[in-house]
Each structure stands twice: as C-alpha cells, then as structure tokens.
Amino acid sequence: MAEQISVREFGAAFKEFLEQAVSSAPIEESAFYERLQEHFHADPRSLPVVAEKFMQSDTPNLQLALDDYLSQPGRHHGLLGVIAQRFQAGSFSDLLAPRGRSSYGPGAPSIGPVAYVNVSLDEGQTLAFVDRGLFLIENGDDRLAVYRHLDEHGFRGEPLLEVMSPHPESARRFLGQIRTTMRRHNVYRGHVVSLSMDQSGTLLVQFHHLPSIARDQVILPGGIIDRIERQTIGFAQHREKLLAAGRHLKRGLLLYGPPGTGKTLTAMYLAGQMRDRTVLLLTGTTAGLIAHSCAMARALQPATVILEDVDLVGEDRTHPGVCTPLLFELLNQMDGLTDDADVLFLLTTNRPDLLEPALASRPGRVDQAIEVPLPDADARRQLFDLYGRQLALRVTDWDRFVQRTEGASAAFIKELMRKAALFAADEGGDTIEVTDRHLDEAMHELVVVGGPLTQSLLGARTSTANLN
C-alpha cells in the first residue's frame, strides 16, 4: 500500500521541483545585458555604477546638458527606449536581470521606442526630454552607459542618472561635466519664474512676464523710492566693490503699509530694473515651496526672491492657531545663505504688527523695513496725473479732489479715475472727456454707494465727510 503524504509535504516537494527545474534551465540574458556586453566587451554585471539625483525643476536643464555633451566632436551614442511599468525599472540591476528570472516576471523591462515628454519653456517654447532611456556613449576609447530615468521611490519622481563605466573616475567626470553645463546654460537664469505643485506632486515651473514699470509710475512720498533703490539696485550695481571691501551681499527688504499703496508695483519696478537677476515669485498659496525656491535662487544668483503677503507665512508665534513651520523654513533659508551670496529677499506685508519680531529685526534676515504709506497731497496730485493719461481731462478744480481723497490709497485713486472715465464714456462722443462732475459721481459711487467694504478693498481711509 502506497504511503500517503500531506498537502503541505506535497506543496514543499513541488516547490523544490520547480526551483530545481528553473535552476537547471539555461539562462537567457535580457536584451539590455546583451547590448551592454557588446558595448563594453565585458560582463556589465561586473562594472561599477555611479548615480546622481537632480531636482525635479532641473528636468529641462538636465536634458539640454545631455544634448550638449553628446553633440561634442568625437562623441557617438545610441539610445535605447526602456519599456516598463512604474517601479519596475529603477536601476541597472533591473535592466540586467535574466529573462524569466526577474522578480517582475512577464512585466520585466524590455527594449522599445524611446518615450519623450514635453516641458514648457519661456516664450511658448517646449523641450522634449527623454522620460526613460539608456544612452550607450563612445568618447574616443572611453565608453559609458547612462541610464536616464526617475527615482520613483519617493513621493515625487526626481530625475536620476546612473552611469556605468569600467572606470569610476570616467563616470564621475561625466557627471561633473553635466552639472557644469546645467549651471552655465540654465533655462531659468535671468527670467521671472514661480514654482507650484500639481495634484500628483509634480513640481512645476512657470515663466512670467512682468509689466514694464517706469520710475515715474512708482509714486511714493518724498525720498522713499530712493531708499528702496539704494537697498536693492544700489547693491546690485556695486556688487564687486562691496565684495572686495568685505561687505556681505545677501539682504532682506520688507515693504509694509496699508493695502493699495504700491508695494507690489514697487516690487515689479525693481525686478524690471535688475534684469540680470533671476526672480522667483512666492505668494501665500505657494509658500510651501520656500525651500525649493531658495535652492533655485542660490543656484541662479544673482537672484531675487519676492514673497508677497509674508504675514501669511511669518505671523508672530504668540498668535493662537498660527502654523509656524513655514516661518521656520523661511528663517532657516535666509540664515543659511553665505555672506557673498547675491540673493535679495523682497518681502511685502499689510500687517507688520503680526510678523515674527526675529524676521524684521535680525540682520541677515531683514536688514531694512521701509513703510510705504498712504499718498500725501503731492503724491495724490501726481497719481491723478498718472491715471489721467490718455484721457481728455476737463477738470477745473484739482485741488478739491486732492483734498477730498486725503486718506485714499493709490489703488483707490486709480479706480476713481476709471469710474469717472466710464461715466464720461456713457455720454457718448469719440473721446472720453472727464470733468469735475464725473469725478464727483465716481467719488459718490465708491464711497457712499460702495460703502466701507469697497473702501477697505481699495485700501482707502476716506469717509463720507470728505465728500463735502
């Protein structure tokens, strides 16, 4: 009578049989193994690999650096596309696994068409970068294999280069050349950009074109614009002299004052006057990307980081319910710059009383705080002239409107002139002729009909008493 065995014993015996069958089967190398062996004339599994990860925002710079390297005289290359599911082609070891013995089974990486992805650049241009590919490079007698893919083990995939070479110093030299070219020809240098993140966690870089602001459009009470220019444009103009004299270049300027007084306009004017600088824009909604923005500013200096509404980030820690990690990050980034780093932090706020005291008082964080107040009588007269350009003005008593707008912001006067132009346009005619009556009607609509909320939205401190 045959001896009976248990289900467990049968399973173990069957597993051992399968393992022996697999181990005794001839090894069928992957297509990548065969191509790499042919490229190096050696077993690729015995060759060292040097890897380097790059910032996600540097994707276009990495592709341009690769293109530049491969285009140099005497260099030849081939490019293999890598077909794989996510997380299934994370390194050279995945590409070199024998057929049938990969932990991915039928889904193991295979050679296929090269996949490209477009990334947007300035002026509507696009750049196609290799999403995942294996470059087989010949540089004279030197041979390299460069695997360009994403490090997909983190939350966000970051560009990764793995360089295989019989000589590790050749791989390191290649990566050094790539880094140097990326710095020299960075696509963001000298532009105005902002960072954001999509729902998948991908870091996006957007180019901006700020309006051209002339100096006579920045109307501030006497002397203020000169002080602001000294702290910003002046440092930029005398950079070399200051460095030679041992003066540090990193600096922070805080512009504070009521809403609508021209803080944002001043920031745009300064950005336009220092066109050789890279400008990174931050607002309260993107303040979570402070570390990324400051890292880019360090790499692309001279640079300016403009952080509007810093009170949304840097509120005093004693205020209940305030989330402070972003404030700590901002302070750390400002403190972490070397003294010779030519990075300007330009911060704006409507509520200086809410700011963390350390932010506004310690040198190296904010060196100077300048108030941008409501316009005085002379500034208000200039604002009427500025916003009355291209209109046919038939106003007989400007002094009366200058007096009536005491306590009004520049934004309020701009809207007042727009309303007056609209009332004048309603009366027909080929040209818009603004008279005292139209300004009276506009003032009435903004202050009386609009009420306190409209005044507050426009940064005005006027009252209905000013209508008399």
C-alpha positions in Angstrom: 0.0 0.0 0.0 1.5 3.4 -1.1 2.4 5.8 1.7 0.2 8.8 1.8 1.7 12.4 2.2 0.1 15.5 3.5 -0.9 18.5 1.3 1.9 20.6 3.0 4.5 17.9 2.2 3.3 17.8 -1.4 3.5 21.5 -1.7 7.0 21.7 -0.4 8.1 18.9 -2.7 6.5 20.5 -5.7 8.2 23.9 -4.9 11.6 22.2 -4.7 10.9 20.5 -8.0 10.1 23.9 -9.7 13.2 25.5 -8.2 15.4 22.7 -9.5 13.8 23.0 -12.9 14.4 26.7 -13.0 18.0 26.5 -11.8 18.8 23.8 -14.3 17.2 25.6 -17.2 19.7 27.6 -19.4 20.0 31.2 -18.5 18.6 33.6 -21.1 20.1 37.0 -20.7 18.0 40.2 -21.2 18.3 42.2 -24.3 19.9 45.0 -22.2 22.5 42.6 -20.9 23.4 41.7 -24.4 23.6 45.2 -25.7 25.7 46.4 -22.7 28.1 43.4 -23.0 28.6 44.2 -26.7 29.1 47.9 -25.8 31.7 47.3 -23.1 33.2 44.0 -24.3 32.8 42.9 -20.7 30.2 41.5 -18.3 28.2 44.5 -17.4 27.2 43.0 -14.0 30.9 43.4 -13.0 31.1 47.1 -13.8 30.7 49.9 -11.2 27.8 52.4 -11.4 27.8 56.0 -10.1 24.4 57.6 -9.7 23.3 61.2 -9.1 19.8 62.6 -8.4 18.7 66.1 -9.6 16.0 68.5 -8.6 12.7 67.9 -10.4 12.7 71.5 -11.7 16.0 70.8 -13.4 14.5 68.3 -15.9 14.9 70.6 -18.9 18.4 71.7 -17.8 19.4 68.0 -17.5 18.2 67.2 -21.0 19.9 70.2 -22.5 23.2 69.3 -20.7 22.9 65.7 -22.1 22.3 67.1 -25.6 25.3 69.4 -25.3 27.6 66.6 -24.1 26.5 64.2 -26.8 26.9 66.8 -29.6 30.6 67.5 -28.9 33.1 66.4 -31.6 34.3 62.8 -31.4 31.4 61.5 -29.3 29.0 58.9 -30.6 26.0 57.4 -29.0 23.0 55.2 -29.3 19.7 55.5 -27.4 17.5 52.6 -26.3 14.0 53.1 -25.0 13.1 51.3 -21.8 9.5 49.9 -21.6 8.5 49.1 -18.0 5.7 49.7 -15.6 6.3 52.2 -12.8 8.7 50.9 -10.1 9.8 48.2 -12.4 12.9 49.7 -13.9 14.5 51.5 -11.0 18.2 50.7 -11.7 20.7 48.9 -13.9 20.1 45.7 -11.9 16.5 45.6 -13.1 17.6 46.0 -16.7 20.3 43.3 -16.4 18.1 40.6 -14.7 18.0 37.4 -16.8 14.8 36.7 -18.8 12.4 34.6 -16.8 14.3 35.3 -13.5 13.2 38.9 -13.0 11.1 39.5 -9.9 8.7 41.2 -12.3 8.1 38.1 -14.4 6.4 38.9 -17.7 6.4 42.6 -16.8 10.2 42.9 -16.8 11.8 45.9 -18.5 12.3 45.5 -22.3 13.7 47.5 -25.2 11.2 49.6 -27.0 10.6 53.0 -28.5 12.1 56.0 -26.8 9.4 57.9 -24.9 9.7 61.7 -24.8 7.8 64.2 -22.6 7.4 67.9 -23.5 8.1 70.5 -20.9 7.2 74.2 -21.3 9.8 76.9 -21.5 9.7 80.6 -22.0 8.1 82.4 -24.9 5.8 79.4 -25.6 8.7 77.1 -26.4 8.7 73.4 -25.5 11.6 71.0 -24.9 11.2 67.2 -25.4 13.1 65.3 -22.7 13.8 61.6 -22.6 11.4 60.1 -20.0 13.3 56.8 -19.6 16.2 55.8 -21.8 19.6 54.1 -21.9 22.4 56.0 -23.7 25.4 54.0 -25.0 28.2 56.5 -25.4 31.6 56.3 -27.1 34.0 59.1 -26.3 37.3 58.0 -28.0 38.4 54.9 -26.1 36.1 55.8 -23.2 32.8 54.0 -23.1 29.8 54.9 -20.9 26.3 53.7 -20.4 24.0 56.3 -19.0 20.5 55.3 -17.7 18.2 58.3 -17.5 15.1 57.7 -15.5 13.1 58.8 -12.5 13.8 58.0 -8.9 10.3 56.7 -8.2 10.7 55.5 -4.6 9.9 58.9 -3.2 6.6 60.8 -3.3 7.8 62.8 -6.3 9.8 61.3 -9.1 13.1 63.2 -9.5 15.5 62.8 -12.4 18.2 60.3 -11.9 21.3 59.5 -13.9 23.1 56.1 -13.4 26.4 56.0 -15.1 28.1 52.6 -15.8 31.8 52.6 -16.8 34.8 50.3 -16.4 36.5 53.3 -14.7 34.5 55.1 -11.9 36.5 58.3 -12.5 35.1 58.5 -16.0 31.6 58.3 -14.6 32.3 61.0 -12.1 33.9 63.2 -14.7 30.9 62.8 -16.9 28.5 63.8 -14.1 30.7 66.8 -13.3 30.5 68.0 -16.9 26.7 67.6 -16.8 26.5 69.7 -13.6 28.7 72.4 -15.0 26.7 72.6 -18.3 23.4 72.8 -16.3 24.7 75.7 -14.3 26.1 77.6 -17.3 23.0 77.2 -19.6 20.2 77.1 -17.0 16.9 77.8 -18.8 15.6 79.8 -15.8 18.5 82.2 -15.4 17.6 85.8 -15.8 13.8 85.1 -16.0 10.9 85.6 -13.7 9.5 82.3 -12.5 7.3 80.8 -9.9 7.0 77.2 -8.6 3.8 75.2 -8.0 2.9 71.6 -7.5 0.1 69.7 -9.3 -2.2 67.1 -7.7 0.3 64.3 -8.4 3.1 66.1 -6.5 5.0 67.1 -9.7 6.9 70.3 -9.3 6.1 72.8 -12.0 8.0 75.9 -13.0 6.0 78.7 -14.7 7.6 81.6 -16.6 6.1 85.1 -16.1 6.4 88.4 -17.9 6.0 91.3 -15.6 4.7 94.6 -17.0 7.3 97.2 -17.7 7.1 99.8 -14.9 8.8 103.2 -15.4 10.1 105.0 -12.4 7.6 107.9 -12.8 4.8 105.3 -12.4 6.0 104.5 -8.8 4.6 107.4 -6.9 5.6 107.4 -3.3 6.0 110.2 -0.7 9.4 112.0 -1.0 12.6 110.0 -0.5 11.0 106.6 -0.1 11.8 105.3 -3.6 15.4 106.5 -3.2 15.8 104.5 0.0 14.3 101.4 -1.6 16.6 101.7 -4.7 19.7 102.1 -2.5 18.9 98.8 -0.7 18.2 96.9 -3.9 19.5 98.4 -7.2 22.4 100.1 -5.4 23.7 96.8 -4.0 23.4 95.2 -7.4 25.3 98.0 -9.2 28.2 97.9 -6.7 28.4 94.2 -6.2 32.1 93.8 -7.0 33.2 96.8 -4.9 31.2 95.7 -1.9 32.6 92.1 -2.1 36.2 93.5 -2.4 35.5 95.6 0.7 34.3 92.6 2.6 30.7 93.6 2.7 28.1 90.9 2.5 25.6 90.9 -0.4 22.7 88.8 1.0 20.0 91.2 2.2 16.3 91.4 3.0 14.0 94.3 2.5 10.5 94.5 4.0 7.9 96.8 2.4 5.0 97.4 4.7 1.9 99.6 4.7 -1.8 99.6 4.0 -3.2 97.7 1.1 -3.1 99.5 -2.3 -0.2 101.8 -1.6 2.1 100.4 -4.2 4.2 97.7 -2.6 3.6 95.2 -5.4 4.0 97.8 -8.1 7.4 98.8 -6.5 8.5 95.1 -6.4 7.7 94.8 -10.1 9.5 98.0 -10.9 12.6 96.7 -9.1 12.5 93.4 -10.9 12.5 95.3 -14.2 15.4 97.5 -13.2 17.6 94.5 -12.3 17.1 92.3 -15.5 20.3 90.3 -15.0 18.8 88.7 -11.9 16.6 85.6 -11.7 13.4 86.5 -10.0 11.4 83.9 -8.0 7.8 84.8 -7.1 6.2 83.5 -4.0 2.8 84.1 -2.5 0.9 82.8 0.5 -0.5 80.0 -1.6 2.9 78.8 -2.8 4.8 79.5 0.4 5.2 75.7 1.0 7.8 75.8 -1.8 10.1 78.2 0.0 12.9 75.6 0.3 12.7 74.8 -3.4 12.6 78.4 -4.4 15.6 79.4 -2.2 17.6 76.4 -3.6 16.9 77.7 -7.1 17.9 81.3 -6.0 21.2 80.0 -4.7 21.9 78.1 -7.9 21.0 81.0 -10.1 22.3 84.0 -8.2 22.3 86.9 -8.6 18.6 86.3 -7.7 15.7 88.0 -6.1 13.0 86.2 -4.1 9.8 88.2 -3.9 7.5 86.9 -1.2 4.2 88.9 -1.1 1.9 88.9 2.0 4.7 87.5 4.2 2.3 87.9 7.1 0.5 84.8 5.9 3.8 82.9 6.5 5.6 84.8 9.2 2.9 85.7 11.8 4.1 86.1 15.3 4.4 82.7 17.0 2.5 84.0 20.0 -0.7 84.3 17.9 -3.0 81.4 18.6 -3.7 79.0 15.8 -0.7 80.1 13.7 1.1 77.4 11.7 4.8 78.2 12.1 6.8 75.5 10.1 6.8 77.7 7.0 8.1 80.6 9.1 10.9 78.4 10.4 11.7 77.3 6.9 11.9 80.9 5.7 14.2 82.0 8.5 16.4 79.0 8.0 16.7 79.7 4.3 17.6 83.3 4.9 20.1 82.4 7.6 21.6 79.6 5.5 23.0 81.8 2.7 26.7 82.6 2.7 27.7 86.2 3.1 28.8 86.5 -0.5 25.5 85.1 -1.9 23.9 87.7 -4.0 20.3 86.9 -3.1 17.8 89.6 -2.3 14.7 88.8 -0.3 12.0 91.3 -1.0 9.0 90.9 1.3 5.7 92.7 1.5 3.0 92.9 4.1 -0.1 94.8 5.0 0.2 93.7 8.7 3.7 94.3 10.1 2.3 94.0 13.6 1.7 90.3 13.0 5.2 89.5 11.9 7.5 87.4 14.0 9.9 90.0 15.6 13.0 88.0 14.6 12.0 88.3 11.0 12.1 92.1 10.9 14.9 92.8 13.4 17.8 90.4 12.8 20.5 91.4 10.3 20.8 88.7 7.6 17.1 88.1 7.6 15.6 91.5 7.1 18.1 94.3 7.1 15.7 97.2 6.5 12.0 97.7 6.8 10.5 100.6 4.8 7.0 101.9 5.2 5.0 102.5 2.0 2.3 104.9 3.4 -0.8 106.3 2.0 0.0 109.0 -0.5 0.3 112.6 0.7 -1.2 115.5 -1.1 1.7 115.9 -3.6 1.7 112.2 -4.3 -2.1 112.2 -4.8 -1.8 115.0 -7.3 0.8 113.0 -9.3 -1.5 109.9 -9.1 -4.3 111.9 -10.7 -1.9 112.9 -13.5 -0.7 109.4 -13.9 -4.1 107.7 -14.1 -5.5 110.6 -16.2 -3.1 109.9 -19.1 -4.8 109.2 -22.4 -8.0 110.9 -21.2 -9.2 114.3 -22.2 -9.3 116.0 -18.8 -11.6 119.0 -18.4 -11.3 119.2 -14.6 -11.3 122.8 -13.3 -10.5 122.3 -9.6 -7.9 119.6 -9.0 -7.2 120.9 -5.5 -10.6 120.0 -4.3 -10.2 116.4 -5.4 -6.7 116.2 -3.9 -8.2 117.3 -0.6 -11.2 115.0 -0.8 -9.0 112.0 -1.4 -7.0 112.5 1.8 -6.5 109.1 3.3 -7.1 107.3 0.0 -4.7 104.8 -1.4 -3.1 104.8 -4.9 -5.4 101.9 -5.8 -8.4 104.0 -4.7 -7.4 106.9 -6.9 -6.8 104.6 -9.9 -10.3 103.1 -9.5 -11.7 106.6 -9.0 -10.3 107.7 -12.4 -11.5 104.6 -14.1 -15.1 105.1 -12.8 -15.0 108.7 -13.9 -13.9 107.7 -17.4 -16.7 105.1 -17.5 -19.3 107.8 -16.6 -17.9 110.1 -19.3 -17.9 107.3 -21.9 -21.6 106.7 -21.2 -22.3 110.1 -22.5 -21.1 109.2 -26.0 -18.7 111.0 -28.2 -15.5 110.0 -29.9 -13.3 110.9 -27.0 -13.6 110.5 -23.2 -13.8 113.9 -21.6 -13.6 113.7 -17.8 -15.0 116.7 -15.9 -15.4 117.7 -12.3 -18.9 116.2 -12.4 -17.7 112.8 -13.5 -15.2 112.7 -10.6 -18.0 113.7 -8.2 -20.2 110.9 -9.5 -17.3 108.4 -9.2 -16.5 109.5 -5.7 -20.1 109.2 -4.7 -20.4 105.6 -6.1 -17.2 104.4 -4.5 -17.6 106.0 -1.1 -21.3 106.3 -0.5 -22.8 103.5 -2.6 -19.8 101.2 -2.3 -19.6 101.7 1.5 -16.9 100.8 3.9 -16.2 97.4 2.4 -15.4 98.9 -1.1 -13.1 101.5 0.6 -11.4 98.7 2.6 -10.9 96.6 -0.5 -9.2 99.5 -2.3 -7.1 100.4 0.8 -8.8 103.8 1.3 -9.2 105.5 4.6 -11.6 108.1 3.4 -15.0 108.8 4.9 -18.3 110.3 3.6 -17.3 113.6 5.3 -14.7 114.1 2.6 -17.5 114.5 0.0 -18.4 117.9 1.3 
